[in-house]
């Protein structure tokens, strides 16, 4: 009898071992979808019934299971037939259709829902990306994984960490949330939320984000994307870029680090605290590699001074480095031309690596308008060089200071510490000083030299066919007559913003006319034109002239400096 029991028990054991590669787990009766797990291999198989309703199937040693296109590996596993739940231990490995591999020390798996819960030393890889965490929930139906206790994603040289994250295997997207940190050789990023595609290496911002890029610029944004592979980025919702002393704010910023070109759109504010100027415009682009910029759609430059800032506007504003200009054009070419047309390009700097103000030049064209409390001007075009601190006004320039108006073919305004110091007028120079109602003191010459004191014109000299008309008054300020005179050189001096003294040097010819006997030609020099109506009275009038001009919108093109003609 004992012998019979031994043989029967041995037969049962052999049958069990022979069934290790048979189907061991099936769907529960009545399930909508057949859920079958096949046992591929196990060194040992046993059963345990802890109570009348629970039956456990225990596998040990090189366990290998398969469900659909997913293969499971582990050291040991327990299957609860009633709850249809698998618990796996040691060297857990899930191979999901040879596309996603997940490793851990421990696994809980629900057969019918195909939900996997992995713990301790979890690693998920998809050939290009590795996700590391201590707890991971992975849905084998939707191919979506989640972690909520901190995780790290490594994609080539990029490392992203966050407290919470969701991995979409089919889309190759990872949605990071809470304390997001991205470290890359080109960028460092901190955000509250971030969507990252591991294939395209595209990081999409969906919340407040701080970035430090390869040029050490600090970027604050709340919406946009960074293309780490192609080194391109787009920021919206009023992003801010800070590059040392330079700060840029715009509605949107589009940058390409591979070319150095940035595009700023919508209420752009560009501030350079080192050089003391700001630029406002609606349409601004930049070429970082060339250090050049161009602004359109109501560009406005503000040059900060202690008490009297200078405001400059025009249809187009361009700036670049003199060193770069010299490298692409010969000095003879630069000196032989005059600025004429705007280039067919767009630009202005979201960042400026060259903070040496002496290496920078500015161009404004056409319809230049300038305002400060002490001086105003209009012209067709303007050139300013940081090397000599001279504003050059071309084509019918007009300058006003206090009660004086100065015109000529070309005007140079020399500045010192950003304040007017002296001026030089080329050809057809004419200075007019309003003495009283309809009484204009005038001085004319081929060339005019003027000097400023505390921002006010103090002294002026006319040379070359010099002419003058001035109203002579006695000590009681009573009008005596109108003096018409010519000389090789005529000097005039001002006091309290009005003409005080006239000095004639060499070959003087003059006539004094009583006021009631003076003809019209005795009151005005040839070319006289009082143009007070064109004078900007406040900085708010800079964008309005007698005929308002509508700025042209340039097309998108690679930035190159315009042909510059520096006198």
C-alpha positions as CSV (number, residue, x, y, z in Angstrom):
1,X,0.0,0.0,0.0
2,X,2.9,2.4,0.9
3,X,4.6,1.5,-2.3
4,X,1.5,2.4,-4.3
5,X,1.3,5.8,-2.7
6,X,5.0,6.5,-3.5
7,X,4.5,5.7,-7.2
8,X,1.3,7.7,-7.4
9,X,3.1,10.8,-5.8
10,X,6.0,10.4,-8.2
11,X,3.6,10.3,-11.1
12,X,1.9,13.5,-10.0
13,X,5.4,15.3,-9.6
14,X,6.5,14.2,-13.1
15,X,3.2,15.4,-14.6
16,X,3.6,18.8,-12.9
17,X,7.2,19.2,-14.1
18,X,6.2,18.2,-17.6
19,X,3.6,20.9,-17.6
20,X,6.0,23.8,-16.8
21,X,5.9,25.0,-20.4
22,X,2.1,24.6,-20.8
23,X,-0.5,27.4,-20.5
24,X,-0.8,28.1,-16.7
25,X,-2.9,31.3,-16.5
26,X,-6.1,32.0,-18.3
27,X,-8.8,34.6,-18.2
28,X,-11.5,34.3,-15.6
29,X,-14.8,32.9,-16.7
30,X,-17.1,35.5,-18.3
31,X,-14.3,37.9,-19.1
32,X,-14.9,40.1,-22.1
33,X,-11.4,39.6,-23.5
34,X,-9.3,36.4,-23.4
35,X,-6.3,37.2,-21.2
36,X,-3.8,34.3,-21.4
37,X,-0.3,34.1,-19.8
38,X,1.9,31.3,-21.0
39,X,4.6,29.7,-18.9
40,X,7.7,29.5,-21.0
41,X,10.1,28.3,-18.4
42,X,10.5,27.8,-14.6
43,X,12.9,25.6,-12.8
44,X,10.4,24.8,-10.1
45,X,6.6,24.8,-9.8
46,X,4.4,24.3,-6.8
47,X,0.9,25.0,-5.5
48,X,-0.3,26.3,-2.2
49,X,-3.9,26.6,-0.7
50,X,-3.7,28.8,2.4
51,X,-7.5,28.6,2.7
52,X,-10.5,27.1,0.9
53,X,-10.9,30.1,-1.5
54,X,-7.3,30.9,-2.3
55,X,-5.0,29.0,-4.7
56,X,-1.5,30.2,-5.3
57,X,0.8,28.9,-8.1
58,X,4.5,29.4,-7.3
59,X,7.2,29.6,-9.8
60,X,11.0,29.7,-9.1
61,X,14.3,29.7,-11.0
62,X,14.7,31.5,-14.3
63,X,11.0,32.2,-14.6
64,X,9.8,33.3,-18.1
65,X,6.1,34.2,-18.8
66,X,4.5,35.6,-21.9
67,X,1.2,37.4,-22.5
68,X,0.5,38.5,-26.1
69,X,3.7,40.3,-27.3
70,X,5.0,40.9,-23.8
71,X,7.6,38.6,-22.1
72,X,8.2,38.6,-18.3
73,X,11.5,37.5,-16.7
74,X,12.2,37.1,-12.9
75,X,13.9,34.9,-10.3
76,X,10.5,33.8,-8.8
77,X,6.8,34.6,-9.1
78,X,3.5,33.9,-7.4
79,X,0.2,33.8,-9.2
80,X,-3.1,34.2,-7.4
81,X,-5.7,32.5,-9.5
82,X,-8.6,34.1,-7.7
83,X,-7.4,37.7,-8.0
84,X,-5.5,37.0,-11.2
85,X,-2.5,38.8,-9.8
86,X,1.2,38.0,-10.3
87,X,3.9,39.0,-7.9
88,X,7.4,38.7,-9.2
89,X,10.7,39.0,-7.3
90,X,14.4,39.4,-8.2
91,X,15.8,40.6,-11.6
92,X,12.4,41.5,-13.0
93,X,12.5,42.2,-16.7
94,X,9.5,43.1,-18.9
95,X,10.1,43.0,-22.7
96,X,7.2,44.8,-24.3
97,X,7.3,43.8,-28.0
98,X,11.1,44.4,-28.2
99,X,10.5,48.1,-28.1
100,X,10.3,48.9,-24.4
101,X,12.3,47.1,-21.7
102,X,11.6,47.6,-18.0
103,X,13.8,46.3,-15.1
104,X,13.2,46.3,-11.4
105,X,13.6,44.2,-8.2
106,X,9.9,43.7,-7.6
107,X,6.7,43.6,-9.8
108,X,3.0,43.5,-9.2
109,X,1.1,42.6,-12.3
110,X,-2.7,42.3,-12.9
111,X,-3.3,39.9,-15.8
112,X,-6.7,41.2,-17.0
113,X,-6.0,44.9,-16.9
114,X,-2.4,44.4,-17.9
115,X,-1.3,46.9,-15.3
116,X,2.3,46.6,-14.0
117,X,3.6,48.1,-10.7
118,X,7.3,48.0,-10.4
119,X,9.4,48.9,-7.3
120,X,13.0,49.4,-6.4
121,X,15.7,50.2,-8.9
122,X,13.3,50.6,-11.8
123,X,14.8,51.2,-15.2
124,X,12.8,51.7,-18.4
125,X,14.6,51.9,-21.8
126,X,13.4,52.4,-25.4
127,X,16.8,52.1,-27.1
128,X,17.4,55.8,-27.1
129,X,16.1,56.8,-23.6
130,X,16.5,55.5,-20.1
131,X,14.1,56.3,-17.3
132,X,15.2,55.7,-13.7
133,X,12.9,55.7,-10.7
134,X,12.0,53.7,-7.5
135,X,8.3,53.3,-8.3
136,X,6.7,53.0,-11.8
137,X,3.2,52.2,-12.9
138,X,3.1,50.9,-16.5
139,X,0.0,50.2,-18.5
140,X,0.8,47.5,-21.1
141,X,-2.4,48.3,-23.0
142,X,-1.8,52.0,-23.6
143,X,2.0,51.8,-23.3
144,X,1.9,54.6,-20.7
145,X,4.1,54.7,-17.5
146,X,3.9,56.9,-14.5
147,X,6.1,57.7,-11.5
148,X,5.3,59.9,-8.5
149,X,8.2,59.7,-6.2
150,X,11.0,61.2,-8.3
151,X,12.4,60.1,-11.6
152,X,15.3,60.7,-14.0
153,X,15.3,60.5,-17.8
154,X,18.6,60.2,-19.7
155,X,18.5,60.9,-23.4
156,X,21.9,61.0,-25.0
157,X,23.6,63.9,-23.1
158,X,20.4,65.3,-21.7
159,X,19.3,64.5,-18.1
160,X,15.8,65.4,-16.9
161,X,14.6,64.9,-13.4
162,X,11.2,65.6,-11.7
163,X,9.1,64.5,-8.9
164,X,6.2,63.2,-11.1
165,X,6.3,62.1,-14.7
166,X,4.3,60.2,-17.4
167,X,6.0,58.3,-20.1
168,X,4.2,57.7,-23.4
169,X,6.0,54.8,-25.1
170,X,4.3,55.0,-28.5
171,X,4.7,58.8,-28.8
172,X,8.1,58.8,-27.1
173,X,6.9,61.7,-25.0
174,X,7.6,62.3,-21.3
175,X,5.4,64.7,-19.3
176,X,7.4,66.0,-16.4
177,X,5.7,67.7,-13.4
178,X,6.9,69.4,-10.2
179,X,10.5,70.4,-9.7
180,X,11.5,69.7,-13.3
181,X,15.3,70.0,-13.9
182,X,17.0,69.6,-17.3
183,X,20.7,69.5,-17.7
184,X,22.3,69.4,-21.1
185,X,25.8,70.6,-22.4
186,X,23.9,73.4,-24.2
187,X,21.1,74.2,-21.7
188,X,20.1,74.1,-18.1
189,X,16.4,74.3,-17.4
190,X,14.1,74.5,-14.4
191,X,10.3,74.4,-14.7
192,X,7.1,73.3,-13.0
193,X,6.0,71.3,-16.0
194,X,7.6,70.2,-19.2
195,X,6.8,67.9,-22.1
196,X,9.8,66.2,-23.7
197,X,10.0,64.1,-26.8
198,X,12.9,61.6,-26.6
199,X,13.1,61.1,-30.4
200,X,13.0,64.7,-31.5
201,X,14.6,66.1,-28.3
202,X,11.9,68.8,-28.3
203,X,11.2,70.3,-24.9
204,X,7.8,72.0,-24.7
205,X,7.1,74.5,-21.9
206,X,3.6,74.6,-20.4
207,X,4.4,76.5,-17.2
208,X,6.8,79.0,-15.6
209,X,10.3,78.0,-16.9
210,X,13.8,79.3,-16.2
211,X,16.6,78.5,-18.8
212,X,20.3,79.1,-18.9
213,X,21.5,78.5,-22.5
214,X,24.9,77.8,-24.0
215,X,25.7,81.5,-24.2
216,X,24.9,81.8,-20.5
217,X,21.8,83.8,-21.2
218,X,19.0,83.5,-18.6
219,X,15.6,83.0,-20.1
220,X,12.3,83.2,-18.3
221,X,9.2,82.0,-20.1
222,X,5.9,80.3,-19.4
223,X,5.2,78.8,-22.9
224,X,7.1,77.7,-25.9
225,X,9.6,75.0,-26.8
226,X,13.3,74.2,-27.1
227,X,14.6,72.0,-29.9
228,X,17.8,70.6,-28.3
229,X,18.8,68.7,-31.4
230,X,18.7,71.6,-33.8
231,X,19.4,74.3,-31.2
232,X,16.2,76.3,-31.9
233,X,13.7,77.7,-29.5
234,X,10.4,79.6,-29.4
235,X,9.1,81.5,-26.4
236,X,5.7,83.2,-26.0
237,X,3.7,85.0,-23.3
238,X,6.2,87.8,-22.7
239,X,9.4,85.9,-22.2
240,X,12.5,87.7,-20.8
241,X,16.1,87.1,-21.9
242,X,18.9,88.5,-19.8
243,X,22.5,88.5,-21.1
244,X,24.7,90.2,-18.6
245,X,23.8,93.9,-18.8
246,X,21.3,93.3,-21.7
247,X,17.7,92.5,-21.0
248,X,15.0,91.8,-23.7
249,X,11.3,91.4,-23.3
250,X,8.8,90.6,-26.1
251,X,5.5,88.9,-26.8
252,X,7.3,86.2,-28.6
253,X,11.0,85.3,-29.2
254,X,12.2,82.9,-31.9
255,X,15.9,82.0,-31.7
256,X,18.3,79.8,-33.7
257,X,21.6,79.2,-31.9
258,X,23.1,77.5,-34.9
259,X,22.8,80.7,-37.0
260,X,22.8,83.2,-34.1
261,X,19.6,84.8,-35.5
262,X,16.8,85.7,-33.1
263,X,13.4,87.2,-33.9
264,X,11.5,89.3,-31.4
265,X,7.8,90.2,-32.0
266,X,5.3,92.4,-30.2
267,X,6.0,95.3,-27.9
268,X,9.7,94.5,-27.7
269,X,11.8,96.2,-25.0
270,X,15.6,96.0,-25.3
271,X,17.7,97.5,-22.5
272,X,21.5,97.7,-22.3
273,X,22.4,99.0,-18.8
274,X,26.1,98.9,-19.6
275,X,25.9,101.2,-22.6
276,X,23.0,103.2,-21.2
277,X,20.4,102.8,-23.9
278,X,17.1,101.1,-24.5
279,X,15.2,100.2,-27.7
280,X,11.5,99.8,-28.1
281,X,9.9,98.4,-31.3
282,X,7.2,96.1,-32.4
283,X,9.3,94.0,-34.8
284,X,12.9,93.3,-33.9
285,X,15.4,90.7,-35.1
286,X,19.1,90.0,-34.2
287,X,22.2,88.4,-35.6
288,X,24.2,87.4,-32.5
289,X,27.2,86.1,-34.5
290,X,27.6,89.5,-36.3
291,X,26.5,91.6,-33.3
292,X,24.0,93.4,-35.5
293,X,20.4,94.3,-35.1
294,X,17.5,96.0,-36.9
295,X,14.2,97.2,-35.6
296,X,11.0,98.3,-37.5
297,X,7.4,99.2,-36.8
298,X,7.9,102.3,-34.7
299,X,11.4,101.7,-33.3
300,X,12.4,104.1,-30.5
301,X,15.9,104.4,-29.0
302,X,16.3,106.0,-25.6
303,X,19.8,107.1,-24.6
304,X,19.9,107.5,-20.8
305,X,21.4,110.7,-19.4
306,X,21.5,112.0,-15.8
307,X,18.7,114.5,-16.3
308,X,17.9,114.7,-20.0
309,X,17.5,111.4,-21.9
310,X,17.6,111.5,-25.7
311,X,14.8,109.8,-27.7
312,X,15.5,108.8,-31.4
313,X,13.1,107.2,-33.8
314,X,12.7,106.5,-37.5
315,X,11.2,103.9,-39.8
316,X,14.1,101.5,-39.5
317,X,16.9,101.3,-36.9
318,X,20.1,99.2,-37.5
319,X,23.1,98.6,-35.4
320,X,26.3,96.6,-35.7
321,X,29.9,96.3,-34.6
322,X,32.4,98.6,-36.3
323,X,35.0,95.8,-36.1
324,X,32.7,93.5,-38.1
325,X,31.9,96.2,-40.6
326,X,35.7,96.8,-41.1
327,X,36.2,93.1,-41.7
328,X,33.8,93.0,-44.6
329,X,34.3,96.3,-46.2
330,X,37.4,98.4,-47.0
331,X,37.7,101.7,-45.2
332,X,37.8,103.6,-48.5
333,X,34.5,102.1,-49.4
334,X,33.0,103.0,-46.1
335,X,34.2,106.6,-46.3
336,X,33.1,107.2,-49.9
337,X,29.4,106.6,-49.6
338,X,26.3,107.9,-47.8
339,X,23.6,105.8,-46.2
340,X,20.7,105.6,-48.7
341,X,18.3,102.6,-48.5
342,X,17.4,100.1,-45.8
343,X,18.5,96.5,-46.5
344,X,16.1,93.8,-47.4
345,X,16.7,92.2,-44.1
346,X,15.4,92.2,-40.5
347,X,17.3,92.2,-37.2
348,X,17.9,93.5,-33.6
349,X,19.7,91.9,-30.7
350,X,18.1,89.7,-28.1
351,X,21.6,89.4,-26.8
352,X,24.8,91.3,-27.4
353,X,28.1,89.7,-26.6
354,X,30.0,92.9,-27.5
355,X,29.5,95.3,-24.6
356,X,32.2,97.7,-25.8
357,X,30.2,100.8,-26.7
358,X,33.1,102.2,-28.8
359,X,32.8,99.3,-31.2
360,X,29.2,99.9,-32.0
361,X,27.4,102.0,-34.6
362,X,23.8,102.9,-35.1
363,X,21.8,103.8,-38.2
364,X,18.3,105.2,-38.4
365,X,16.5,105.8,-41.7
366,X,14.4,107.4,-43.0
367,X,12.2,110.0,-41.2
368,X,14.6,110.4,-38.3
369,X,13.2,112.4,-35.3
370,X,15.1,113.2,-32.1
371,X,13.9,114.7,-28.9
372,X,15.5,115.8,-25.6
373,X,14.6,118.6,-23.3
374,X,17.6,120.7,-24.6
375,X,17.8,119.6,-28.3
376,X,15.5,118.3,-31.0
377,X,16.1,117.3,-34.6
378,X,14.7,115.8,-37.8
379,X,16.5,114.3,-40.8
380,X,16.3,111.7,-43.5
381,X,19.0,109.4,-42.0
382,X,21.3,109.2,-39.0
383,X,24.6,107.5,-38.3
384,X,26.2,107.3,-34.9
385,X,29.6,105.8,-34.1
386,X,30.6,104.8,-30.6
387,X,34.2,105.4,-31.5
388,X,33.9,109.2,-31.8
389,X,30.4,109.7,-30.1
390,X,29.2,111.7,-33.1
391,X,25.6,111.9,-34.4
392,X,25.7,112.4,-38.2
393,X,22.5,113.7,-39.7
394,X,22.0,113.5,-43.5
395,X,19.7,115.0,-46.1
396,X,17.8,118.1,-45.1
397,X,18.6,117.9,-41.4
398,X,17.1,120.4,-39.0
399,X,18.2,120.9,-35.4
400,X,16.6,123.0,-32.7
401,X,18.1,124.1,-29.4
402,X,16.1,126.5,-27.2
403,X,15.0,129.4,-29.6
404,X,17.4,128.5,-32.3
405,X,17.0,126.4,-35.5
406,X,20.0,125.1,-37.5
407,X,19.9,123.6,-41.0
408,X,22.4,122.5,-43.7
409,X,23.2,119.7,-46.1
410,X,24.8,117.6,-43.3
411,X,25.0,118.1,-39.5
412,X,27.5,116.5,-37.2
413,X,26.6,116.7,-33.5
414,X,29.6,115.8,-31.2
415,X,28.7,114.6,-27.8
416,X,30.7,114.2,-24.6
417,X,29.3,111.9,-21.9
418,X,26.2,111.6,-24.0
419,X,25.5,115.3,-23.8
420,X,25.8,117.8,-26.7
421,X,29.3,119.3,-26.9
422,X,29.6,120.9,-30.3
423,X,28.2,120.7,-33.8
424,X,29.5,121.1,-37.4
425,X,27.3,122.0,-40.4
426,X,28.5,121.2,-43.9
427,X,27.3,123.3,-46.8
428,X,24.4,125.8,-46.8
429,X,24.5,126.2,-43.1
430,X,21.9,128.5,-41.7
431,X,21.2,129.2,-38.0
432,X,18.1,131.1,-37.0
433,X,17.4,132.5,-33.5
434,X,13.9,133.7,-32.6
435,X,14.4,137.0,-30.9
436,X,10.8,138.1,-30.6
437,X,7.5,137.6,-32.5
438,X,8.4,137.6,-36.2
439,X,12.0,138.8,-35.5
440,X,14.6,136.3,-36.5
441,X,18.4,136.7,-36.0
442,X,20.1,134.7,-38.7
443,X,23.7,133.6,-39.6
444,X,24.7,131.8,-42.7
445,X,27.8,130.2,-44.2
446,X,29.3,127.4,-46.1
447,X,30.2,125.9,-42.8
448,X,28.9,126.4,-39.3
449,X,30.6,125.6,-36.0
450,X,28.6,125.6,-32.8
451,X,29.5,124.9,-29.1
452,X,27.3,123.9,-26.2
453,X,27.4,124.7,-22.5
454,X,25.2,122.7,-20.2
455,X,23.2,121.5,-23.2
456,X,22.5,125.0,-24.5
457,X,24.1,126.7,-27.6
458,X,26.7,129.1,-26.3
459,X,28.7,130.1,-29.4
460,X,28.5,129.8,-33.2
461,X,30.8,130.6,-36.0
462,X,30.0,130.9,-39.8
463,X,32.8,130.5,-42.3
464,X,32.8,130.9,-46.1
465,X,30.6,133.6,-47.6
466,X,29.2,134.3,-44.2
467,X,26.1,136.4,-44.0
468,X,24.0,137.7,-41.0
469,X,20.8,139.5,-40.2
470,X,20.2,140.4,-36.6
471,X,17.9,142.8,-34.8
472,X,19.9,145.4,-32.9
473,X,18.6,146.5,-29.5
474,X,19.7,149.1,-27.0
475,X,20.5,148.7,-23.3
476,X,16.8,149.0,-22.5
477,X,16.0,146.2,-25.0
478,X,14.4,148.7,-27.3
479,X,14.7,147.8,-31.0
480,X,17.1,150.1,-33.0
481,X,17.2,148.5,-36.4
482,X,18.0,145.5,-38.5
483,X,21.6,144.9,-39.4
484,X,22.6,143.1,-42.6
485,X,26.2,142.1,-42.9
486,X,28.7,139.9,-44.8
487,X,32.1,138.8,-43.8
488,X,34.6,135.9,-44.2
489,X,33.9,134.8,-40.6
490,X,31.1,135.8,-38.4
491,X,30.9,134.8,-34.7
492,X,27.8,135.0,-32.6
493,X,27.4,134.5,-28.8
494,X,24.3,133.7,-26.9
495,X,23.2,134.5,-23.4
496,X,20.0,133.2,-21.8
497,X,19.2,131.3,-25.0
498,X,19.2,134.5,-27.1
499,X,21.7,136.2,-29.3
500,X,23.9,138.5,-27.2
501,X,26.9,139.5,-29.4
502,X,27.9,139.5,-33.1
503,X,31.6,139.7,-34.1
504,X,32.8,140.1,-37.7
505,X,36.2,139.0,-38.7
506,X,37.9,140.3,-42.0
507,X,36.3,142.2,-44.9
508,X,33.1,143.3,-43.3
509,X,30.3,144.9,-45.3
510,X,27.1,145.8,-43.5
511,X,24.1,148.1,-43.5
512,X,21.8,149.1,-40.6
513,X,18.1,149.5,-41.6
514,X,15.5,151.2,-39.5
515,X,12.8,148.8,-38.8
516,X,10.1,150.8,-40.5
517,X,12.3,151.2,-43.6
518,X,13.5,147.6,-43.9
519,X,12.2,145.6,-47.0
520,X,11.4,141.9,-46.8
521,X,14.8,141.0,-48.3
522,X,16.4,142.9,-45.4
523,X,14.7,140.7,-42.9
524,X,15.4,137.2,-44.3
525,X,18.5,135.5,-45.7
526,X,18.2,133.4,-48.8
527,X,17.0,130.0,-48.0
528,X,15.2,131.2,-44.8
529,X,12.5,128.8,-43.6
530,X,11.3,128.7,-40.0
531,X,10.1,125.1,-39.5
532,X,8.8,125.1,-35.9
533,X,5.8,123.0,-37.0
534,X,8.2,120.1,-37.7
535,X,9.9,120.3,-34.3
536,X,9.0,117.5,-31.8
537,X,7.7,119.3,-28.7
538,X,7.6,116.2,-26.5
539,X,8.8,112.6,-26.8
540,X,5.1,111.6,-27.4
541,X,5.2,113.5,-30.7
542,X,8.1,111.5,-32.1
543,X,5.9,109.3,-34.3
544,X,3.9,112.2,-35.8
545,X,5.1,114.5,-38.6
546,X,3.4,116.7,-41.0
547,X,2.7,113.6,-43.1
548,X,2.6,110.5,-40.9
549,X,4.7,107.7,-42.3
550,X,3.7,104.0,-42.1
551,X,6.8,101.8,-41.5
552,X,7.3,99.0,-43.9
553,X,7.4,95.4,-42.6
554,X,10.6,93.7,-43.8
555,X,10.5,90.1,-45.0
556,X,12.2,87.3,-43.2
557,X,15.8,87.1,-44.4
558,X,19.2,86.2,-43.2
559,X,20.8,89.2,-41.6
560,X,23.6,91.0,-43.4
561,X,24.6,94.6,-42.7
562,X,23.3,97.2,-45.1
563,X,25.7,99.1,-47.4
564,X,26.9,101.8,-45.0
565,X,28.3,105.1,-46.1
566,X,30.2,106.7,-43.3
567,X,31.5,110.2,-44.1
